[in-house]
């Protein structure tokens, strides 16, 4: 499976992946998922929001009683030049865990589904977890229709071009009501397991996190003839804000990064008229996150006034702290023999979005370097196999007993 999936959407120059929502690479990933489902005799369907489902013991979700299904999976899309494991490891491991359970001769007494949630990374339209947010009713159809990519293409237009009906998108409460447990396996995006020597961990919580757009508006002018004293250069304000983000996060024990920027007119010999930067910030609790973002915004305002630059800040997305349900989390810990440590994470996931609607949990597989969202992202084969076996143990305990 891994060999078949690996070439899809891979950039030959960077070695990273560009599997963006509703593109050709995304379509190829979806075809791969469908082929894996059908090869195992599973009933395949796509929901109203483009999320993929493969059912064992049911033809469609309508054949499942409320709260009965055990679901596992993740996503197949990527960040720009992302790694091979973030998302795909959870989907590949889900199919492999089913193979393992069949090898064991496990008898299922609850329906099982494997999923691929669409547009988890938000690389194209700027909002993470679009597929699961729509299903859970955390993103309205009207809000989704406003999403645009860098070329101005709207989400519905992109979906339509890929052969999906954008008129159908929206909350999917009847489907989610069938789910009694959703377990997402994911490569760890950090080094906690590597430092502890464990191969698999169980998620305790997802930090609150969000994305804020900072618009710094100055005055375009000639880079060679305009006196420094006469310039309204928004790049200076932006640069100070980047440093402030690092400083405030470090002081608070949080994280903050300006990882994306656009500049107008973007000429090498022109003072910019607009610098637009996107802040990603995360912290262990809401109060700390609020304090960090407020401090960064205040530093930006202070510098903007000094530089004669106008500032606007827009919160584009936000996810509050997710404390995974203790009952399912503790049951999974017991199924794994009490040997898997509990880990918090600063990364967002579909499991976090769905946790407000259905019982959810997460397993993490050791990442020896902690590198993620990079072509260098890696997990050893032995650790991936350990993750599959752990997921199989969990699914057997939840769906076969």
C-alpha positions as CSV (number, residue, x, y, z in Angstrom):
1,X,0.0,0.0,0.0
2,X,2.7,2.4,1.0
3,X,4.6,1.9,-2.3
4,X,1.4,2.5,-4.3
5,X,0.5,5.7,-2.5
6,X,4.0,7.2,-2.3
7,X,4.4,8.6,-5.9
8,X,1.1,10.5,-5.8
9,X,1.5,14.2,-5.7
10,X,5.2,14.1,-4.9
11,X,7.3,17.1,-6.1
12,X,10.5,15.8,-7.8
13,X,12.4,19.0,-6.8
14,X,11.6,19.1,-3.1
15,X,10.8,15.5,-2.5
16,X,7.7,16.7,-0.6
17,X,4.0,16.3,-1.4
18,X,1.5,18.7,-2.9
19,X,-1.8,16.9,-2.5
20,X,-4.1,19.8,-2.3
21,X,-7.9,19.6,-2.1
22,X,-9.8,19.0,-5.3
23,X,-6.7,18.8,-7.5
24,X,-5.5,16.0,-9.7
25,X,-3.2,14.7,-7.0
26,X,-6.2,14.7,-4.6
27,X,-8.3,12.8,-7.1
28,X,-5.5,10.2,-7.5
29,X,-5.4,9.7,-3.7
30,X,-9.2,9.3,-3.7
31,X,-9.0,6.7,-6.4
32,X,-6.3,4.9,-4.4
33,X,-8.6,4.8,-1.4
34,X,-11.5,3.5,-3.3
35,X,-9.4,0.7,-4.8
36,X,-8.1,-0.3,-1.4
37,X,-11.7,-0.5,-0.1
38,X,-13.0,-2.5,-3.1
39,X,-10.0,-4.9,-3.0
40,X,-11.1,-5.8,0.6
41,X,-14.8,-6.2,-0.3
42,X,-15.8,-3.1,1.6
43,X,-18.8,-1.0,0.6
44,X,-17.5,2.3,-0.7
45,X,-19.3,5.7,-0.6
46,X,-18.6,9.4,-0.6
47,X,-20.6,11.6,1.7
48,X,-22.2,14.9,0.9
49,X,-19.0,16.8,1.8
50,X,-16.6,14.7,-0.3
51,X,-15.3,12.6,2.6
52,X,-14.7,8.9,1.7
53,X,-16.1,6.0,3.7
54,X,-15.4,2.2,3.4
55,X,-17.8,0.0,5.3
56,X,-17.4,-3.5,6.7
57,X,-20.7,-5.1,7.6
58,X,-22.8,-2.3,6.1
59,X,-23.7,-1.3,2.6
60,X,-24.0,2.4,3.6
61,X,-24.2,4.4,6.8
62,X,-28.0,4.1,6.7
63,X,-27.7,0.4,7.5
64,X,-26.0,1.2,10.8
65,X,-27.8,1.8,14.1
66,X,-27.2,5.0,16.1
67,X,-23.9,4.9,18.0
68,X,-23.0,1.5,16.8
69,X,-20.1,2.0,14.3
70,X,-16.4,2.0,15.1
71,X,-14.6,4.3,12.6
72,X,-10.9,4.8,12.0
73,X,-8.9,6.7,9.4
74,X,-7.4,10.1,8.8
75,X,-6.6,12.2,5.7
76,X,-4.6,12.0,2.5
77,X,-4.0,15.7,1.6
78,X,-0.9,17.5,2.5
79,X,0.6,20.9,3.3
80,X,2.8,22.4,0.6
81,X,5.8,20.1,0.2
82,X,4.7,18.1,3.2
83,X,5.9,14.7,4.4
84,X,4.7,11.3,3.5
85,X,3.3,10.3,6.9
86,X,1.1,13.1,8.1
87,X,-2.4,11.8,7.4
88,X,-1.6,8.9,5.0
89,X,-0.1,6.8,7.8
90,X,-3.5,6.8,9.5
91,X,-5.3,5.7,6.4
92,X,-2.8,3.0,5.4
93,X,-2.7,1.8,9.0
94,X,-6.5,1.5,9.1
95,X,-6.5,-0.8,6.0
96,X,-3.6,-2.7,7.4
97,X,-5.2,-3.1,10.8
98,X,-8.3,-4.6,9.1
99,X,-6.0,-7.0,7.3
100,X,-4.5,-8.0,10.6
101,X,-7.8,-8.6,12.3
102,X,-8.9,-10.8,9.4
103,X,-5.7,-12.7,9.7
104,X,-6.5,-13.2,13.4
105,X,-9.9,-14.5,12.5
106,X,-11.6,-11.7,14.4
107,X,-15.4,-11.7,14.4
108,X,-17.0,-8.3,14.3
109,X,-20.1,-7.6,16.3
110,X,-20.2,-3.9,15.4
111,X,-19.9,-2.2,11.9
112,X,-16.5,-0.9,11.0
113,X,-15.6,2.0,8.7
114,X,-12.4,3.4,7.3
115,X,-12.4,7.1,6.3
116,X,-10.5,9.7,4.4
117,X,-11.6,13.2,5.4
118,X,-11.1,15.8,2.8
119,X,-9.0,19.0,3.0
120,X,-7.7,18.4,6.5
121,X,-4.6,20.5,6.0
122,X,-6.3,23.6,4.6
123,X,-3.4,24.1,2.2
124,X,-5.5,25.4,-0.7
125,X,-8.3,27.3,0.9
126,X,-6.7,28.4,4.1
127,X,-9.0,26.6,6.5
128,X,-8.0,23.3,8.1
129,X,-10.3,20.3,8.5
130,X,-12.9,21.5,6.0
131,X,-14.4,18.0,5.4
132,X,-14.9,17.2,9.1
133,X,-15.9,20.8,9.9
134,X,-18.7,20.6,7.3
135,X,-19.9,17.2,8.5
136,X,-19.9,18.3,12.2
137,X,-21.7,21.6,11.4
138,X,-18.8,23.7,12.5
139,X,-18.6,25.3,9.0
140,X,-21.7,26.4,7.3
141,X,-22.4,26.1,3.6
142,X,-22.4,29.9,3.2
143,X,-19.0,30.1,4.9
144,X,-17.6,27.3,2.8
145,X,-18.8,29.1,-0.4
146,X,-16.7,32.1,0.6
147,X,-13.4,30.1,0.7
148,X,-11.0,30.9,-2.2
149,X,-7.6,29.7,-3.1
150,X,-4.7,31.9,-4.2
151,X,-6.0,32.0,-7.7
152,X,-9.4,33.2,-6.6
153,X,-11.1,29.8,-7.3
154,X,-13.9,29.2,-4.8
155,X,-14.4,25.9,-3.0
156,X,-17.6,25.1,-4.7
157,X,-16.1,25.8,-8.1
158,X,-13.1,23.5,-7.3
159,X,-15.5,20.7,-6.1
160,X,-17.6,21.0,-9.2
161,X,-14.5,20.8,-11.4
162,X,-13.5,17.6,-9.6
163,X,-16.9,16.1,-10.3
164,X,-18.6,16.7,-6.9
165,X,-21.8,18.5,-6.2
166,X,-21.2,21.6,-4.1
167,X,-24.9,22.2,-3.5
168,X,-24.9,19.1,-1.3
169,X,-22.4,20.2,1.2
170,X,-23.4,20.8,4.8
171,X,-23.9,19.2,8.2
172,X,-24.2,15.5,8.3
173,X,-25.8,14.7,11.7
174,X,-27.5,11.5,10.6
175,X,-24.2,9.9,9.5
176,X,-22.2,11.0,12.5
177,X,-25.0,9.8,14.8
178,X,-24.1,6.3,13.7
179,X,-20.5,6.6,15.0
180,X,-19.9,5.2,18.4
181,X,-16.2,5.7,18.4
182,X,-13.7,7.4,16.0
183,X,-10.0,6.5,16.5
184,X,-7.4,8.3,14.4
185,X,-3.8,7.0,14.2
186,X,-1.2,9.7,13.3
187,X,2.5,10.0,13.2
188,X,3.7,12.0,16.2
189,X,4.5,15.6,15.3
190,X,7.1,16.0,18.0
191,X,9.7,13.9,19.9
192,X,7.9,12.9,23.1
193,X,7.8,9.2,22.1
194,X,11.4,9.2,20.9
195,X,12.5,10.7,24.2
196,X,10.5,8.2,26.3
197,X,11.5,5.2,24.2
198,X,7.8,4.2,23.5
199,X,6.6,3.3,20.0
200,X,2.9,4.2,20.4
201,X,1.1,6.8,22.5
202,X,-2.4,7.9,23.2
203,X,-3.6,11.5,22.8
204,X,-4.8,13.3,25.9
205,X,-5.7,16.7,24.4
206,X,-5.2,19.0,21.4
207,X,-4.0,22.5,22.3
208,X,-6.2,25.4,21.3
209,X,-4.9,27.0,18.1
210,X,-5.8,29.4,15.4
211,X,-4.6,31.4,12.3
212,X,-4.6,35.2,12.2
213,X,-4.1,37.3,9.0
214,X,-2.1,40.5,9.5
215,X,-2.5,43.1,6.8
216,X,0.2,45.8,6.8
217,X,-0.6,48.6,4.4
218,X,2.0,51.2,3.5
219,X,2.8,53.2,0.4
220,X,4.4,51.8,-2.8
221,X,7.4,53.8,-3.9
222,X,10.7,53.6,-5.7
223,X,13.3,51.6,-3.8
224,X,16.2,53.6,-5.1
225,X,15.0,57.2,-5.0
226,X,12.8,57.4,-1.9
227,X,14.5,58.7,1.2
228,X,14.4,56.3,4.2
229,X,12.7,59.0,6.2
230,X,10.0,59.4,3.7
231,X,9.0,55.7,3.4
232,X,5.9,54.0,4.7
233,X,7.4,50.5,4.4
234,X,5.1,47.8,5.7
235,X,7.8,45.2,5.5
236,X,9.5,46.8,8.5
237,X,6.3,46.5,10.5
238,X,5.9,42.9,9.4
239,X,9.5,42.1,10.3
240,X,9.1,43.5,13.8
241,X,5.9,41.5,14.3
242,X,7.6,38.3,13.3
243,X,10.2,38.8,16.0
244,X,7.5,39.7,18.5
245,X,5.7,36.5,17.8
246,X,8.8,34.5,18.6
247,X,9.5,36.5,21.7
248,X,6.0,36.4,23.1
249,X,5.6,32.7,22.5
250,X,8.9,31.9,24.1
251,X,8.0,33.9,27.2
252,X,4.6,32.2,27.5
253,X,5.7,28.6,26.8
254,X,3.6,28.6,23.7
255,X,4.4,28.5,19.9
256,X,3.8,31.1,17.2
257,X,5.0,31.3,13.6
258,X,4.5,33.5,10.6
259,X,4.8,30.8,7.9
260,X,3.0,32.4,5.0
261,X,3.4,35.9,3.4
262,X,2.2,37.7,0.4
263,X,3.6,41.1,-0.9
264,X,2.3,43.7,-3.2
265,X,3.5,44.8,-5.7
266,X,6.2,42.2,-5.0
267,X,8.9,44.0,-7.1
268,X,12.6,43.7,-6.1
269,X,13.0,47.5,-6.7
270,X,9.8,48.6,-5.1
271,X,8.8,49.5,-1.6
272,X,5.7,47.3,-0.8
273,X,2.3,48.8,-0.6
274,X,0.9,45.7,1.2
275,X,2.5,42.9,3.3
276,X,0.1,40.2,4.4
277,X,1.3,37.6,6.8
278,X,-0.4,34.7,8.5
279,X,0.2,33.9,12.1
280,X,-0.2,30.4,13.5
281,X,-0.2,30.2,17.3
282,X,-0.9,27.4,19.8
283,X,-0.7,27.0,23.5
284,X,-1.6,24.5,26.2
285,X,-4.6,26.6,27.4
286,X,-6.9,29.3,26.1
287,X,-5.7,32.1,28.4
288,X,-2.1,31.6,27.3
289,X,-3.0,31.6,23.6
290,X,-5.1,34.7,24.0
291,X,-2.3,36.5,25.8
292,X,0.3,35.6,23.2
293,X,-1.9,36.7,20.2
294,X,-2.8,40.0,22.0
295,X,0.8,40.8,22.7
296,X,1.8,40.1,19.1
297,X,-1.0,42.3,17.9
298,X,0.0,45.1,20.3
299,X,3.6,44.9,19.1
300,X,2.4,45.2,15.5
301,X,0.2,48.2,16.3
302,X,3.1,50.0,18.1
303,X,5.5,49.4,15.2
304,X,2.8,50.3,12.6
305,X,2.3,53.7,14.2
306,X,6.0,54.3,14.1
307,X,6.3,53.3,10.5
308,X,3.1,55.1,9.3
309,X,1.5,51.8,8.3
310,X,-2.1,50.8,8.6
311,X,-2.8,47.5,10.3
312,X,-5.8,45.1,10.2
313,X,-5.9,41.8,11.9
314,X,-8.5,39.1,11.0
315,X,-8.9,35.7,12.8
316,X,-9.4,33.3,9.9
317,X,-9.8,30.1,11.9
318,X,-9.8,28.9,15.5
319,X,-10.1,25.6,17.3
320,X,-10.6,25.6,21.1
321,X,-8.8,23.1,23.4
322,X,-9.9,19.5,22.8
323,X,-9.8,17.2,25.8
324,X,-10.4,13.8,24.4
325,X,-13.2,11.9,26.3
326,X,-11.6,10.0,29.2
327,X,-13.9,7.0,28.9
328,X,-12.8,6.1,25.4
329,X,-9.2,7.2,26.1
330,X,-9.0,5.0,29.2
331,X,-10.6,2.1,27.5
332,X,-8.0,2.3,24.7
333,X,-5.2,2.5,27.3
334,X,-6.5,-0.7,28.9
335,X,-6.7,-2.4,25.5
336,X,-3.1,-1.5,25.0
337,X,-2.1,-3.1,28.3
338,X,-1.6,0.2,30.0
339,X,1.8,0.6,28.3
340,X,1.0,3.6,26.0
341,X,1.8,7.0,27.5
342,X,-0.6,9.9,27.3
343,X,0.5,12.8,25.1
344,X,-0.8,16.3,24.5
345,X,-0.3,17.8,21.0
346,X,-0.2,21.2,19.4
347,X,-1.4,19.9,16.1
348,X,-5.0,20.0,14.9
349,X,-6.7,16.9,13.6
350,X,-10.1,15.7,12.3
351,X,-10.5,13.8,15.5
352,X,-10.4,17.1,17.4
353,X,-13.2,18.5,15.2
354,X,-15.3,15.4,15.5
355,X,-14.9,15.2,19.3
356,X,-17.7,17.7,19.9
357,X,-20.1,15.3,18.1
358,X,-18.8,11.7,18.6
359,X,-16.5,10.0,21.0
360,X,-13.0,10.3,19.6
361,X,-9.5,9.2,20.4
362,X,-6.0,9.3,18.8
363,X,-3.0,7.0,18.7
364,X,0.5,8.4,17.9
365,X,3.3,6.5,16.3
366,X,6.9,7.4,17.1
367,X,8.7,10.0,15.0
368,X,12.5,9.7,15.6
369,X,13.3,13.3,14.6
370,X,10.0,15.1,15.5
371,X,10.1,16.7,12.0
372,X,6.7,17.1,10.4
373,X,5.2,19.2,7.6
374,X,8.5,18.6,5.8
375,X,9.9,16.1,3.3
376,X,12.1,15.0,6.1
377,X,9.1,13.7,8.1
378,X,9.8,10.0,8.9
379,X,8.7,7.0,10.9
380,X,10.6,3.7,11.0
381,X,8.9,0.7,9.4
382,X,9.0,-1.3,12.7
383,X,7.3,1.6,14.5
384,X,4.6,1.8,11.8
385,X,4.0,-1.9,12.2
386,X,3.7,-1.4,15.9
387,X,1.2,1.3,15.3
388,X,-0.9,-1.1,13.0
389,X,-0.8,-3.8,15.7
390,X,-1.9,-1.3,18.3
391,X,-4.7,0.0,16.2
392,X,-5.8,-3.6,15.5
393,X,-5.8,-4.3,19.2
394,X,-8.0,-1.2,19.8
395,X,-10.4,-2.0,16.9
396,X,-10.7,-5.6,18.1
397,X,-11.5,-4.5,21.6
398,X,-14.1,-2.0,20.4
399,X,-15.7,-3.8,17.5
400,X,-15.2,-7.5,18.1
401,X,-16.0,-8.1,21.8
